[in-house]
């Protein structure tokens, strides 16, 4: 089973692609808490679904994922890099200025 190819959607995206969205599913009581009471309930499952073709790539009911201990959001590529911290930040800003 270790040699199995990763599951892909019709678009060709794998579970760790940025277009795959973890959608939380709630029970009826969870929806009541969310919509009427304004509370954030614990989801019953997390479904990994493609944002383009809407095909499901899997479901997890892992308690660590459901409680939020494990982050399921994919790493977004192309996000702006974090600036360096400390004194070098001010010096770096001066060096990058074009005249």
N, C-alpha and C positions, 0 to 999 in steps of 0.2 A: 504494500500500500504506500510505501515511501516514494516509489517511483511514479505515482499517479500524477497526472498533470493537474495544475490548479483549476478549479471550476471557473468558467467564464460565462458572461452573459452574451446575448446576441450581438452586442456591440464589440465584444472582445475584452471587456474589462474584468480584471480579477478582483477579489475581495478587498485587497489593499489599495486599489486605485482611487484617486480623489473623487471620481464620479460616483462611487458607490456610497450610498447614504445609509447610515444606521437609523432605522425607523423604530421607535419604541411603540410597543402595543400595550394597552391597558385593559384591565377587566372592567365590567360595568360599574362596579363600585369605584374603581380608579377614575373613570370618566366623570362620575358624580363629584368626586373630590376635586378633580381638576377644573371642571366647568362651573359648578355651583359654589363650592366652598373656597376655591382659589388655592387649594393645597397642591403640592407636587407629590403625586403618588409614586410608588415604586412600580416600574413596568413589569408585565408578566413575561414579556419576551422582547428581544431585539431582532428585527429582520434586516438583513443587509440587502438593499435594493438599488439597482442601477438608476441613476437620475435621468438617463436618456430613454432607455427602452422599458423601464419599470420592472424588469425581470428580477426575481428574488434569487440571491446567491447563497442563502442559508439563513438559519434561525439559531439563536442561542438563548438558552435559559439558565446560563451559568450565573450563580448567585453573586459572584464578584463583579461580573459585567452589569447585572441588573441593579446592584447597589451603587454603582459608579466608581468602585475601587479601581477598575480597569478601564482605561479610555478606549473607546471603540471607534472614535472618529479617525479617519485616515489622515496621514500627514499631508498637508496641502503643499504641493510643489509650486514654486514661483512666488511664494510669500516673501515679503521684503525681509532682508537679513536684519538681525538685531544689531543696533549700534554698540560699539565697544563701551565698556563702563570705565569710569574713573577719569583721570586727567587726560588720558590719550584721546578721549572723545572730542574735547575742545581743539586739541592739536590736529586731530584727523580732519575736522571740519574745515580748518584753515588750509590744510594741504590739498584738499579736494576742490577748492575754489579755483575756477579758471579765470584768467584775466584777459 
